[in-house]
Amino acid sequence: MKKRNGSDGLIIFGKIFSISLISNLMVLIILNINASTVNAFHKSYLDENNLKNYSKFHPSLLREIKQRNSDELIPVIIEWNRNSSILSPFHPLPNKKDQLAHRITLVATLRDETNKGTLSLFNFLRNAESIGLASNLRSFWISPVIYLKTTTKLLETLSSRPEIVQIRLDERIELGVQPPVLHADASSSIGYPLNLKMISVDMAEQVLGLDGSGVVVASIDTGVDWQHPALIKKYRGYNRYGPAIHSGNWYVATNESYLYPGDG
């Protein structure tokens, strides 16, 4: 076996040192290229003449931005400017037999307008997503909004785009506890209860002609009091002329020996 001398050891050490130095330089070059790509992306869409518009930021988003690092992703909802005139042809409502075609046309119109109206914006966000400035990108067509997680710097860039109306924080909203209010008849002249107004039932009736008539709704729950004043006349087994007909109108998935639906 050949014995290595001291000079061989220096040569081996020298090679290891060179490889380590080259590896570090490559990492620095890659990091620099990535930073240059991000800066070039922002520069191409935001120049000195295209100023940031903080008025488009909801106050809660501004507060959140102050608490986050500049490269930390923030969940936001972007509202874009929908042309409200596209809904004009859908008023007034057609007669009953033409309402299905009316709804199909309305849905197709909203989808098409969303695809065309957000094409440039969505492509921009896709590019941002590809270099790590955004994630979880999702577009909606009933409401003119786009959801994503993005950085503070990209938010500033987005604020300068003319098609964007508002950018707000996607945050959990908790409603205060309110005492229940019983309405003998939900269709009375007092209008819709608060819970129905909150999900825009009035708009569904006015624009789509939907009032819930003829629709059977199945409630999946651990118990339902079918004799509750708000439910009893809506229960499919209700019989105004005699005992309720439970057979075929409810089902016990747990195979327990209940004779009729109950809560408890």
Helices and strands as residue ranges (DSSP letters): H 6-45, G 54-56, H 59-67, E 74-80, G 84-90, G 96-98, H 99-117, H 119-130, E 134-139, E 145-150, H 152-158, E 164-169, H 194-198, H 201-208
